[in-house]
Amino acid sequence: MKGRAVILGRIAGHEAAALMIDGRLEDLAIAPPEGGPPAPGAILRGIVDRPVKGLGGVFVKLPDESGFLRQAGGLRPGQPVLVQVSGVAEPGKAVPVTTRLLFKGRCVIVTPGAPGLNIARGIRDSALQTRLTTLAEAGMSGADPSLGLILRSAAEVAPEDEIAAELAELRRLAETVLADHAGRPELLVDAPGPHDLAVRDWSHPAPEIVSDDGDAFSAHGVDDDIAALLDPLVALPGGTGMAVEPTRALVAVDVNTGRDTSPAAALKANIAAARELPRQLRLRGLGGQITIDFAPSPKRDRHVIEQTLKAAFRAEGSETILAGWTPLGLYELQRRRDRMPLAVTLRGWSR
């Protein structure tokens, strides 16, 4: 399938969505198992619990579990607080939450506590910027001055009445939630499901939306791609490869040259791995500490490998910190856990 396509389907009983670009799987959203903690994006009212001075934050009582808020200043135990789930909890740990709420739509994001208007950098046409600014100012007229607004890239091609309607809807939702800050722990806004998330976040540039009553994932080869992601081994160009294996403490990545014994084999394998790694981590739902054992190569090649990694992760939506080389020649980075690991979500599933 050429071009950009969003496949809406199901896998192993879970609602799911896949983003395909020229037939290659680029992103994946799968609903977590029922009964688990709230997913990233959910907004809840919590109650501030005890502070954790060593970690620089506080625990927050949520409806069915504890959250961890990396903030302590100005909060006191027993105080109601509005929070948004910002990531996926590691097993046995509290759900990461933030007080920086985002009410996110396809074209508009309303930002409580971050006033002002920001227009996506990709929208460069000055006349369009002026029209969008006028539309935004009209839509926010009379709003609480603490509310801010971001116009996303999709606003570049969306009809103005559609943008205005979405802005009005999100403003009403934000104002309703912000006024509902008192009371017991409660889920106020659920996280979007995979189909809603795909339409919201993957619709610019405009894709072909594929959805049917049958098995859309199987019909378009997504099942095969997912089966490959459940295998630690990743084939790379030129017969090289890498293994991506999560452990309890970190994700270990091992790069191999395969049968190539040429002098440039190691550098070629390492560059191919550096380019592919962000996609593999994203699709596999892996985050936390990532430790890479690149194929042995001269120290003079490290700069090339590092620049390739920086370029590859620059386009990532998830926050990533490239820590650098260790004394033993490994490379370390840290990626925010923004979704449940694929192997956990689909435990027991096979193609």
C-alpha positions in Angstrom: 0.0 0.0 0.0 1.6 3.2 -1.2 1.2 6.5 0.6 0.0 7.2 4.1 -2.7 5.0 5.6 -4.3 4.5 9.0 -5.6 0.9 9.6 -8.4 0.7 12.2 -8.8 -2.9 13.4 -8.5 -5.3 16.3 -5.9 -7.7 17.5 -6.2 -10.4 20.2 -9.5 -8.8 21.2 -8.0 -5.4 21.6 -9.0 -2.3 19.7 -6.0 -1.2 17.7 -4.8 1.2 15.0 -1.7 1.1 12.8 0.0 3.9 10.8 1.4 2.6 7.5 3.7 4.7 5.3 4.4 3.2 1.9 3.5 -0.2 3.3 5.9 0.1 6.3 4.5 0.0 9.8 5.5 3.3 11.5 3.3 3.6 14.6 0.9 1.4 16.5 -1.7 1.9 19.2 -3.3 -1.0 21.1 -5.8 -0.7 23.9 -4.4 -2.0 27.2 -6.0 -4.9 29.0 -9.2 -4.0 30.8 -9.0 -3.4 34.6 -5.5 -1.9 34.4 -4.4 1.6 35.5 -5.6 4.7 33.4 -3.7 5.1 30.2 -1.6 8.2 29.3 -3.8 11.2 28.6 -6.5 10.4 31.2 -7.3 13.3 33.5 -8.2 12.5 37.1 -8.9 14.2 40.4 -6.6 12.9 43.0 -5.8 13.6 46.6 -2.2 14.5 47.6 -0.7 11.8 49.8 2.7 11.6 51.5 5.8 13.4 50.0 8.8 11.4 48.9 11.7 13.7 49.6 14.3 11.4 48.1 12.5 11.4 44.7 11.5 15.0 44.8 7.7 14.4 44.5 4.6 13.2 46.2 2.3 10.2 45.9 -1.3 11.0 44.8 -4.3 8.9 45.7 -6.2 8.0 42.5 -9.5 6.1 42.2 -8.0 2.6 42.1 -4.2 3.1 42.5 -1.5 5.5 43.4 0.1 8.1 41.2 3.4 9.8 41.5 3.7 13.5 40.9 7.2 14.8 40.4 6.4 18.0 42.2 6.1 18.9 45.9 6.1 22.7 46.3 2.8 24.2 47.2 1.1 20.9 47.8 -0.1 19.5 51.2 -1.4 16.1 52.2 -5.2 15.8 51.8 -5.4 18.5 49.1 -7.4 17.7 45.9 -5.3 18.0 42.8 -6.1 17.6 39.1 -3.6 15.5 37.3 -3.1 13.9 33.9 -1.4 10.5 33.3 1.9 11.2 31.6 3.3 7.7 31.1 3.0 4.0 31.8 3.9 2.7 35.2 6.6 0.1 35.7 5.3 -3.1 37.4 4.7 -2.5 41.1 5.2 1.3 40.8 2.9 4.3 40.9 1.3 5.8 37.8 3.3 8.8 36.6 1.1 11.9 36.6 1.5 15.7 36.0 -0.4 18.8 36.9 0.2 20.2 33.4 -3.0 19.3 31.8 -3.5 19.2 28.0 -6.9 19.0 26.3 -5.9 17.7 22.9 -7.8 17.6 19.6 -6.9 17.1 16.0 -6.3 20.8 15.3 -6.3 22.4 18.7 -4.7 21.9 22.2 -6.1 23.9 25.1 -3.4 24.4 27.8 -4.5 25.4 31.3 -1.8 27.2 33.2 0.1 28.0 30.0 -1.5 31.1 28.6 -0.9 32.5 25.1 -1.3 31.4 21.5 1.2 29.2 19.7 0.9 28.1 16.1 2.6 25.0 14.8 6.0 25.8 13.2 5.0 23.9 10.1 2.4 26.5 9.3 4.5 29.2 7.6 2.0 31.1 5.5 1.7 34.5 7.1 -1.8 35.2 5.8 -3.0 31.8 7.2 -1.3 32.6 10.5 -3.2 35.8 10.7 -6.6 34.1 9.9 -5.9 31.4 12.5 -4.9 34.0 15.1 -8.1 35.9 14.5 -10.1 32.6 14.8 -8.3 31.6 18.0 -8.8 35.0 19.6 -12.5 34.9 18.9 -12.8 31.3 20.2 -11.0 32.2 23.4 -12.8 35.5 24.0 -14.0 35.7 27.6 -12.1 32.6 28.6 -10.0 32.4 31.8 -6.7 34.2 31.1 -4.8 31.2 32.4 -6.0 29.1 29.4 -3.6 28.9 26.5 -4.0 27.5 23.0 -1.9 25.6 20.5 -3.0 25.3 16.9 -1.6 22.0 15.5 -0.3 21.3 12.0 -3.7 19.8 11.0 -5.1 23.3 11.3 -3.3 24.2 8.1 -5.7 22.3 6.0 -8.8 22.0 8.2 -11.9 24.1 7.5 -12.1 27.1 9.8 -15.6 26.1 11.0 -14.2 22.7 12.0 -11.3 24.3 13.9 -13.7 26.7 15.7 -16.1 23.9 16.7 -13.2 21.8 18.1 -11.8 24.8 20.0 -15.2 25.5 21.5 -15.7 21.9 22.5 -12.2 21.6 24.1 -12.6 25.0 25.9 -15.9 23.9 27.4 -14.3 20.6 28.5 -11.3 22.3 30.1 -13.5 24.8 31.9 -15.7 22.1 33.2 -12.8 19.9 34.5 -11.0 22.9 36.1 -14.2 23.8 38.0 -14.5 20.2 39.3 -11.4 20.2 41.4 -13.0 19.3 44.8 -14.1 15.9 45.9 -12.9 12.3 46.1 -10.5 10.7 43.6 -12.3 10.3 40.3 -11.6 9.8 36.6 -12.8 12.9 34.9 -11.6 12.4 31.3 -10.7 9.0 29.9 -7.7 8.5 27.7 -8.6 8.2 23.9 -8.9 4.8 22.5 -6.6 3.7 19.7 -9.1 4.6 16.9 -9.8 8.0 18.3 -6.0 8.6 19.0 -5.2 7.6 15.4 -7.7 10.0 13.8 -6.6 12.7 16.2 -2.8 12.4 15.9 -2.1 10.6 12.6 -4.4 12.6 10.3 -1.9 15.1 9.0 -0.8 14.8 6.3 -4.2 13.4 5.4 -4.1 9.6 5.2 -6.3 7.0 3.7 -8.5 5.6 6.6 -9.0 1.8 6.3 -11.6 0.2 8.5 -13.8 -2.8 7.8 -15.9 -5.3 9.6 -13.5 -8.1 9.0 -9.9 -8.4 10.0 -8.3 -5.2 8.7 -5.0 -5.9 10.3 -4.6 -9.3 8.7 -5.8 -8.1 5.3 -3.1 -5.4 5.2 -0.2 -7.3 6.7 -0.2 -5.6 10.1 -0.5 -8.9 11.9 2.7 -10.1 10.3 4.5 -6.9 11.3 3.4 -7.3 14.9 4.5 -10.9 15.0 7.9 -9.7 13.9 8.0 -7.2 16.7 7.5 -9.9 19.3 10.8 -11.5 18.2 13.9 -9.9 19.8 15.8 -10.2 16.5 15.6 -7.3 14.0 17.0 -7.8 10.5 18.9 -4.8 9.1 20.2 -4.0 5.6 23.2 -5.9 4.3 22.5 -9.0 6.4 23.3 -7.3 9.6 21.0 -7.2 12.6 20.3 -6.4 16.2 18.6 -7.9 19.2 16.2 -5.8 21.3 15.6 -7.5 24.7 13.8 -5.8 27.7 14.9 -6.8 31.1 13.6 -5.8 34.5 16.2 -3.0 34.8 16.8 -1.9 31.2 16.4 -2.6 27.5 19.5 -4.3 26.1 20.3 -3.8 22.4 23.0 -5.9 20.8 24.2 -5.0 17.2 25.8 -7.7 15.0 27.5 -7.6 11.6 26.3 -11.0 10.6 28.4 -12.7 7.9 29.9 -9.4 6.6 33.6 -9.5 7.5 34.6 -6.4 5.5 36.6 -3.6 7.2 33.5 -1.3 7.1 31.0 -4.0 8.3 30.8 -2.7 11.9 30.2 0.9 10.9 27.5 -0.1 8.4 25.8 -2.3 10.9 26.0 0.4 13.6 24.6 3.1 11.4 21.7 0.9 10.2 20.9 0.0 13.9 21.0 3.7 15.0 18.6 4.6 12.2 16.1 1.8 13.0 16.3 1.9 16.8 13.7 4.7 17.4 11.1 2.9 15.3 11.7 -0.4 17.1 11.4 1.1 20.5 8.3 3.0 19.5 6.5 0.0 18.0 7.6 -2.3 20.8 6.4 0.2 23.5 9.8 0.1 25.2 11.2 2.9 27.3 13.3 3.6 30.4 17.1 3.0 30.3 18.3 1.7 26.9 21.8 0.3 26.7 23.3 -0.4 23.3 26.2 -2.7 22.6 27.2 -1.5 19.1 29.4 -3.8 16.9 33.1 -3.2 17.8 34.5 -0.3 15.8 37.3 2.3 16.2 36.6 5.1 18.5 36.9 7.5 15.6 33.6 6.2 14.3 31.7 7.0 17.5 31.0 10.6 16.3 29.3 9.3 13.2 27.2 6.8 15.2 26.2 9.4 17.7 25.2 11.9 15.0 23.1 9.2 13.3 21.3 8.5 16.7 20.7 12.2 17.3 19.2 12.6 13.8 17.0 9.5 14.2 15.6 10.4 17.6 15.0 14.1 16.6 11.7 13.2 14.9 10.5 11.2 17.9 7.4 12.4 19.7 8.6 10.7 23.0 11.0 12.5 25.2 14.5 10.9 24.8 17.8 11.7 26.6 20.9 10.6 24.8 23.4 10.1 27.7 26.4 9.0 25.6 29.2 6.4 25.8 30.1 4.5 28.9 33.7 3.7 29.9 33.1 0.2 28.6 32.1 1.4 25.2 28.4 0.9 25.5 25.9 3.7 24.6 23.1 4.7 26.9 19.9 6.7 26.4 16.7 7.1 28.2 13.2 7.2 26.6 10.0 8.1 28.3 7.6 5.2 28.8 4.6 6.5 26.9 2.8 3.2 26.2 2.5 -0.3 27.6 5.1 -2.8 26.2 3.7 -4.7 23.2 4.8 -8.0 24.6 2.8 -7.3 27.8 -0.3 -6.2 25.9 -0.3 -9.2 23.6 1.0 -11.8 26.0 0.1 -15.2 24.7 -0.9 -14.0 21.2 0.7 -15.6 18.2 0.2 -15.1 14.5 
